[in-house]
């Protein structure tokens, strides 16, 4: 997708000559990418993806609604959705004129939030949505495609998920695509050799409209690479300071304890992965209110043969890392660090990684079912500073809902069987409708 956007832009400027190039010069590259993606939604929908239905008013009756703040279940409610928002959730008859869906005692909870994805195209966004993810923070894709996906959801061209965009991560060296899509970064092709260079990459991302900035405090890969330092504390502080000029927060990729300690001191809001964190660092994270997004399922995927990242060398390297990360997550939970759920997944056509698996893994590590659900709802909404809009089923919040057959407070695995997903008031997945299908045998 990203490469295609770049090629399309280059081909257009070549074919139309100087006049077109002059007109295009005034447009940002992000505008071009977003325009292309919006055009794509009106013409080519990959893998059967179709434009979403119009936003309609809905009444979900006989619903068992889960309050993710305290774990209470209110039974037999009617949840009313209008104009993409939650109007009410109360024991009342549905208002007239609404489409009514009888849930027959099924359980309703807020749409899930994946705190760490790499969703890079429409089909992947659809897969995430159908798994129950109605909001996702993209942790790095080429060509600011995450900004384009975010705008498509905002404009109603797709049902969702809502995307929290990051753009290009900041690490030495920058990826080649960063220079191809923003040639103003050309002076940095030799490396990020100064604090000003780091600030320049932050400004580039901000200019393209990102919501977060991602920095690398350590490397990634096997145990040796994961412990290798990347950006210094001073460099990460420069990123935090530059991002703050636009009110944007920073999160840090870091497996190592030293790198994480530097990132926390530099002022980041969230740590990703955190395989080798010490009690001292975790305690400091709690004191400073820094969130922890361990992306456990991504490490287990590397460590399992045949996973999304099928690689024998990675399999050997990540097996001990998984054990270390399990210990870190348990310690973080005991210390009281705020743990959120992320997959580090792309939701690609061969991907088996889902945020519901991360939530279930937390239960296996000592979290209560409610705590695990909070890690993918209200707590992640708080981390993203979106708690006023998403994360709970309350009047005035976005109509992002997930419906399952059993109570996930008793059986957490049921989250992996979504029956109904509503995103921005639109039905994205419906396995509840039991009306006869055309051609079905009826007596």
MOWOLIN-V889318 format. One record per residue. N is the residue number from 1. RES is the residue in three letters. OMEGA is omega in whole degrees, 0 to 359 (NA if undefined). Layout:
n=[N;N]
res=[RES;RES]
omega=[OMEGA;OMEGA]
//
This chain:
n=[1;2;3;4;5;6;7;8;9;10;11;12;13;14;15;16;17;18;19;20;21;22;23;24;25;26;27;28;29;30;31;32;33;34;35;36;37;38;39;40;41;42;43;44;45;46;47;48;49;50;51;52;53;54;55;56;57;58;59;60;61;62;63;64;65;66;67;68;69;70;71;72;73;74;75;76;77;78;79;80;81;82;83;84;85;86;87;88;89;90;91;92;93;94;95;96;97;98;99;100;101;102;103;104;105;106;107;108;109;110;111;112;113;114;115;116;117;118;119;120;121;122;123;124;125;126;127;128;129;130;131;132;133;134;135;136;137;138;139;140;141;142;143;144;145;146;147;148;149;150;151;152;153;154;155;156;157;158;159;160;161;162;163;164;165;166;167;168;169;170;171;172;173;174;175;176;177;178;179;180;181;182;183;184;185;186;187;188;189;190;191;192;193;194;195;196;197;198;199;200;201;202;203;204;205;206;207;208;209;210;211;212;213;214;215;216;217;218;219;220;221;222;223;224;225;226;227;228;229;230;231;232;233;234;235;236;237;238;239;240;241;242;243;244;245;246;247;248;249;250;251;252;253;254;255;256;257;258;259;260;261;262;263;264;265;266;267;268;269;270;271;272;273;274;275;276;277;278;279;280;281;282;283;284;285;286;287;288;289;290;291;292;293;294;295;296;297;298;299;300;301;302;303;304;305;306;307;308;309;310;311;312;313;314;315;316;317;318;319;320;321;322;323;324;325;326;327;328;329;330;331;332;333;334;335;336;337;338;339;340;341;342;343;344;345;346;347;348;349;350;351;352;353;354;355;356;357;358;359;360;361;362;363;364;365;366;367;368;369;370;371;372;373;374;375;376;377;378;379;380;381;382;383;384;385;386;387;388;389;390;391;392;393;394;395;396;397;398;399;400;401;402;403;404;405;406;407;408;409;410;411;412;413;414;415;416;417;418;419;420;421;422;423;424;425;426;427;428;429;430;431;432;433;434;435;436;437;438;439;440;441;442;443]
res=[UNK;UNK;UNK;UNK;UNK;UNK;UNK;UNK;UNK;UNK;UNK;UNK;UNK;UNK;UNK;UNK;UNK;UNK;UNK;UNK;UNK;UNK;UNK;UNK;UNK;UNK;UNK;UNK;UNK;UNK;UNK;UNK;UNK;UNK;UNK;UNK;UNK;UNK;UNK;UNK;UNK;UNK;UNK;UNK;UNK;UNK;UNK;UNK;UNK;UNK;UNK;UNK;UNK;UNK;UNK;UNK;UNK;UNK;UNK;UNK;UNK;UNK;UNK;UNK;UNK;UNK;UNK;UNK;UNK;UNK;UNK;UNK;UNK;UNK;UNK;UNK;UNK;UNK;UNK;UNK;UNK;UNK;UNK;UNK;UNK;UNK;UNK;UNK;UNK;UNK;UNK;UNK;UNK;UNK;UNK;UNK;UNK;UNK;UNK;UNK;UNK;UNK;UNK;UNK;UNK;UNK;UNK;UNK;UNK;UNK;UNK;UNK;UNK;UNK;UNK;UNK;UNK;UNK;UNK;UNK;UNK;UNK;UNK;UNK;UNK;UNK;UNK;UNK;UNK;UNK;UNK;UNK;UNK;UNK;UNK;UNK;UNK;UNK;UNK;UNK;UNK;UNK;UNK;UNK;UNK;UNK;UNK;UNK;UNK;UNK;UNK;UNK;UNK;UNK;UNK;UNK;UNK;UNK;UNK;UNK;UNK;UNK;UNK;UNK;UNK;UNK;UNK;UNK;UNK;UNK;UNK;UNK;UNK;UNK;UNK;UNK;UNK;UNK;UNK;UNK;UNK;UNK;UNK;UNK;UNK;UNK;UNK;UNK;UNK;UNK;UNK;UNK;UNK;UNK;UNK;UNK;UNK;UNK;UNK;UNK;UNK;UNK;UNK;UNK;UNK;UNK;UNK;UNK;UNK;UNK;UNK;UNK;UNK;UNK;UNK;UNK;UNK;UNK;UNK;UNK;UNK;UNK;UNK;UNK;UNK;UNK;UNK;UNK;UNK;UNK;UNK;UNK;UNK;UNK;UNK;UNK;UNK;UNK;UNK;UNK;UNK;UNK;UNK;UNK;UNK;UNK;UNK;UNK;UNK;UNK;UNK;UNK;UNK;UNK;UNK;UNK;UNK;UNK;UNK;UNK;UNK;UNK;UNK;UNK;UNK;UNK;UNK;UNK;UNK;UNK;UNK;UNK;UNK;UNK;UNK;UNK;UNK;UNK;UNK;UNK;UNK;UNK;UNK;UNK;UNK;UNK;UNK;UNK;UNK;UNK;UNK;UNK;UNK;UNK;UNK;UNK;UNK;UNK;UNK;UNK;UNK;UNK;UNK;UNK;UNK;UNK;UNK;UNK;UNK;UNK;UNK;UNK;UNK;UNK;UNK;UNK;UNK;UNK;UNK;UNK;UNK;UNK;UNK;UNK;UNK;UNK;UNK;UNK;UNK;UNK;UNK;UNK;UNK;UNK;UNK;UNK;UNK;UNK;UNK;UNK;UNK;UNK;UNK;UNK;UNK;UNK;UNK;UNK;UNK;UNK;UNK;UNK;UNK;UNK;UNK;UNK;UNK;UNK;UNK;UNK;UNK;UNK;UNK;UNK;UNK;UNK;UNK;UNK;UNK;UNK;UNK;UNK;UNK;UNK;UNK;UNK;UNK;UNK;UNK;UNK;UNK;UNK;UNK;UNK;UNK;UNK;UNK;UNK;UNK;UNK;UNK;UNK;UNK;UNK;UNK;UNK;UNK;UNK;UNK;UNK;UNK;UNK;UNK;UNK;UNK;UNK;UNK;UNK;UNK;UNK;UNK;UNK;UNK;UNK;UNK;UNK;UNK;UNK;UNK;UNK;UNK;UNK;UNK;UNK;UNK;UNK;UNK;UNK;UNK;UNK;UNK;UNK;UNK;UNK;UNK;UNK;UNK;UNK;UNK;UNK;UNK;UNK;UNK]
omega=[183;180;181;179;180;181;179;179;181;180;180;182;179;188;187;171;189;183;179;180;180;180;182;184;182;181;176;178;177;179;179;180;180;179;179;181;179;175;180;182;180;184;187;179;188;172;175;180;182;176;183;176;177;178;182;176;185;170;177;185;180;183;170;189;181;173;185;175;187;178;178;177;176;190;175;181;170;179;183;181;176;175;177;182;175;179;181;173;186;179;183;175;180;176;180;176;180;170;183;174;180;182;174;175;177;189;183;175;181;172;184;179;175;188;185;178;172;181;187;178;185;182;178;176;179;179;178;181;182;175;179;180;179;173;180;171;177;187;176;174;180;167;180;177;178;176;178;178;178;182;176;178;180;181;180;178;172;182;183;358;171;184;171;194;180;183;181;174;183;179;176;348;174;178;182;183;179;181;180;183;173;182;177;177;184;179;182;181;178;178;175;190;180;176;178;177;177;179;181;179;176;181;177;178;180;180;179;170;181;180;181;172;179;177;178;175;177;178;176;185;180;183;180;181;183;180;184;180;177;179;178;176;180;180;179;177;177;178;180;181;181;180;183;179;177;180;183;180;182;171;189;166;179;171;190;178;181;180;180;179;179;181;179;178;181;175;178;183;185;177;178;174;171;187;191;186;178;176;180;180;179;178;177;178;178;182;183;179;179;182;181;179;190;183;183;184;178;178;177;178;176;186;183;180;176;180;180;184;188;182;186;179;178;179;179;184;188;181;177;179;179;179;179;181;176;179;181;181;178;179;180;179;181;181;180;174;179;184;179;187;175;184;191;185;181;183;180;185;179;185;175;185;181;182;177;176;176;179;179;179;178;178;178;180;173;176;169;178;179;179;180;178;178;181;180;179;190;183;178;175;178;180;181;184;179;185;177;184;187;172;178;176;184;178;175;178;182;181;177;187;175;180;179;189;184;182;181;175;175;184;188;183;184;177;180;177;180;177;179;175;177;180;182;178;181;178;181;178;180;174;180;182;183;177;183;176;179;179;180;180;176;177;NA]
//
